[in-house]
Amino acid sequence: MNSTQNRKPLNGTFELTGRCNLSCKMCLVRVDRQQIQHLGLRERTSEEWIRMAEQAAEAGTLGLLLTGGEVMLRSDFCEIYEAIARMGFLITVYTNATLVTDRIMDLFQKYPPHKIGVTMYGASNHTYQKLCGCHDGYDRFTEGIERLSTLPSLFETRTTIVKDNWCDLFAMQQFTKQKFGENKPLQISRFVTKSIRGGVACAEKCRLSPEENVAMIDSGLVEVYQKVKNGEIQLPANMGKYPLKRYGSLSEGGYLFQNCKAGMNQYTITWDGSMYACELLSEGCTKPFEIGFQKAWEELPDCYPQSQTIQVCEQCKYEPFCESCPAIRKAETGDFFGKPKYFCREAKCIYDMLKEMHVI
């Protein structure tokens, strides 16, 4: 049976711009005007994005994420958003909340996003300056989040932890807890890969070491496993000994993204007009603005090699604890089947930690 049968583009991401008003050190995709010119590319116009949304709706897309860069940096963001909102999508907007204007708020009150994801980079102006190059970034963030949180939208506060904001983690968690309550905790990402698609930041220089990354999740693991041992919670029977591995092993000769279903029911269209199965990719794309959405979606699986066994990984005792996937491997090594040394080290750290906890 063809592993790419029954594909439907239910969820899409429109990366409206690669530009941002912040200069975060760990951003994978941020580009500036000089880099756009150097790459010989251009951002797509509001008219192009609106027409693309019409085609996506006709093809069956229900949920649409608008992201960047920073989407609100575009002078025509309101024009794009209003036209897309009128089409009936379940819209999610990702923003750093530092550019929330009266006009945007008026529009959001008229057409509230289904969900708003706000990224928090620190708990002080000092951290925003150090990490994002913005001396009043925290003040602008708190002002923006105050305004956006008045909307009836689902709300999520997110962060990525790197060297420059690790010390603010507890304060950011407390801010979120006090603002939104215990049931809406800060969503923490610790995954930072090398920059992709011409991104101007050197992301790997600011990420935590594998050892620091594992130390950050140590307390959570201890709590989970202690509850398992005490019988307070029960893991699903089919989960195996280690519940944190996101993906199973790939079957030989199958669809490359069979585990996460990227390109099966989701896609990303980047600021320059390329369609990828996953937003972490910088290779393997179709051109929907040139050939149309439907054809670009149909041809997308052919852009990627079939899955294959990675012998060096299959023979590694740390493989069950590795968090890499084909997109991460590609970003880290330039090869969908490469060996990402950073994630190899992290897998060993996780193994050693669990060994010490006597849970493996």
TABELBEL-V92765 format. One line per field, one symbol per residue. ss: DSSP state (H for helix, E for strand, - for the rest). phi: phi as a letter, one per 30 degrees, with the letter a starting at -180 (. if undefined). psi: psi as a letter, one per 30 degrees, with the letter a starting at -180 (. if undefined). Layout:
BEGIN
ss->???
phi->???
psi->???
END
This chain:
BEGIN
ss->----------EEEEE-----------------HHHHHHH------HHHHHHHHHHHHHH---EEEEE---HHH---HHHHHHHHH----EEEEEE------HHHHHHHHH----EEEEE-----HHHHHHHH----HHHHHHHHHHHH-----EEEEEEE-----HHHHHHHHHHHHHHH------EEE-------------HHH----HHHHHHHHHHHHHHHHHHHH-------HHH--------------------------EEEE-----EE---------E-HHHH-HHHHHHHHHHH-------HHHH----HHH----HHHHHHHH-------HHHHHHHHHHHHHHHH----
phi->.ddcdidbddbbbcddacdadcbddcddbdbcdddedddicadddddddddddddddddjdccbccbbgcdddddceddddddddddjddccccacicbdceddddddddbdddbbccccclcadeddddccibdcedddddddddddddddddbbcbaccbedbedcedddddeddddbjddbdddccccbcddbhieddcdddcdddeddddddcedddeddddddddidbbdedcdidbdcddbdddddicdecddcieicbaabcdecjccbdbdddbbjbcbddccjdddddddeeddbdddbdceddeccdcedcdcdbeddedddcibecdcdeeddddddddeddddddicb
psi->kkfglhkkieklkjiflfllflhkfgkffklleeeeeefgalkkleeeeeeeeeeeeefgkekkkkabajeffkfgeeeeeeeeeffgljkkkklfgfhjleeeeeeeeeikkekkjkkkfagleeeeeeefgjfgeeeeeeeeeeeefflglkkkkllkkaefgefgeeeeeeeeeeeflffilkjkkgjjllklhgkfkiefffllleeeeeeefeeeeeeeeeeeefgelkkkegfafjffkekakkkkgakehfefgkfegllkklffgkklekffkgkilliffefleeeeeefefffkllllkjefeefkffefgkglleeeeeeefgkfgljjeefeeeeeeeeeeeeffhg.
END
